[in-house]
Amino acid sequence: MEKRQLGISAIKHSRKKHPNMTEADFCLIPMIIACADEITLGKYPETVVYRKVLEKEYYYVECTRTGRKRLAMKTFYKTRTAPEDAVP
């Protein structure tokens, strides 16, 4: 099992940069990771992007912390609407 870190600074970043995020959205993170529709490498080194379509399209981004041997939240956001062709 991987060790994951959900730090307060990452939560503050997500809430500041993506003000439409709610507490209920943050509760979805374990499900988004476990049941992602797509997992890809991020555009920055050592990042992984989990995408999940529900009522909205969610993106959860983690970065590796090799020295600490964990995955840490980098950012979390959602689109206003899910894509038309998406099937939840």
C-alpha positions as CSV (number, residue, x, y, z in Angstrom):
1,M,0.0,0.0,0.0
2,E,1.3,3.4,-0.9
3,K,1.6,6.1,1.7
4,R,-0.2,9.3,0.7
5,Q,0.1,12.8,2.1
6,L,-2.7,15.3,1.9
7,G,-1.0,18.4,3.3
8,I,-2.7,21.6,4.4
9,S,-0.7,23.7,2.0
10,A,-2.0,21.6,-0.9
11,I,-5.5,21.9,0.3
12,K,-5.1,25.7,0.7
13,H,-3.6,25.8,-2.8
14,S,-6.6,24.0,-4.3
15,R,-9.2,26.1,-2.5
16,K,-7.4,29.3,-3.5
17,K,-6.8,28.5,-7.2
18,H,-10.0,26.5,-7.6
19,P,-12.7,28.2,-5.4
20,N,-15.5,25.9,-6.7
21,M,-14.0,23.0,-4.6
22,T,-16.1,22.0,-1.6
23,E,-15.5,19.9,1.4
24,A,-17.7,17.2,-0.2
25,D,-15.4,17.2,-3.2
26,F,-12.3,16.6,-1.0
27,C,-14.1,13.6,0.5
28,L,-14.2,12.0,-3.0
29,I,-10.4,11.8,-3.2
30,P,-10.0,8.2,-2.0
31,M,-12.7,7.1,-4.6
32,I,-11.1,9.1,-7.4
33,I,-7.8,7.4,-6.7
34,A,-9.2,3.9,-6.4
35,C,-11.7,4.1,-9.3
36,A,-10.1,6.6,-11.7
37,D,-11.4,6.6,-15.3
38,E,-7.9,7.5,-16.4
39,I,-4.4,7.7,-14.8
40,T,-1.7,9.6,-16.7
41,L,1.7,11.1,-16.1
42,G,1.4,14.8,-15.4
43,K,3.1,17.6,-17.4
44,Y,5.5,18.2,-14.5
45,P,8.2,15.7,-13.6
46,E,7.1,13.1,-11.1
47,T,3.4,13.9,-11.1
48,V,0.5,11.6,-11.7
49,V,-3.0,12.8,-12.7
50,Y,-6.1,10.8,-11.8
51,R,-9.3,11.7,-13.8
52,K,-12.8,10.7,-12.7
53,V,-16.1,11.7,-14.3
54,L,-19.0,11.9,-11.9
55,E,-21.5,14.8,-12.1
56,K,-18.4,16.9,-12.9
57,E,-15.0,15.9,-14.2
58,Y,-12.5,15.7,-11.4
59,Y,-8.7,15.9,-11.6
60,Y,-6.5,14.9,-8.6
61,V,-2.7,15.4,-9.1
62,E,-0.1,13.8,-6.9
63,C,3.7,14.2,-6.9
64,T,6.2,11.7,-5.7
65,R,8.2,12.5,-2.6
66,T,11.0,10.0,-3.0
67,G,13.0,11.0,0.1
68,R,9.9,10.4,2.2
69,K,8.7,7.5,0.1
70,R,5.2,8.9,-0.4
71,L,2.8,10.4,-2.8
72,A,1.6,13.9,-1.9
73,M,-1.3,15.9,-3.2
74,K,-0.2,18.7,-5.6
75,T,-3.6,20.0,-6.6
76,F,-7.2,19.0,-7.0
77,Y,-9.9,20.6,-9.2
78,K,-13.0,19.9,-11.2
79,T,-14.5,21.2,-14.4
80,R,-17.9,22.9,-14.4
81,T,-19.5,20.2,-16.4
82,A,-18.6,16.7,-17.4
83,P,-17.8,16.2,-21.1
84,E,-20.8,15.4,-23.3
85,D,-19.4,12.0,-24.4
86,A,-18.4,10.9,-20.9
87,V,-20.2,8.0,-19.3
88,P,-19.9,8.0,-15.5
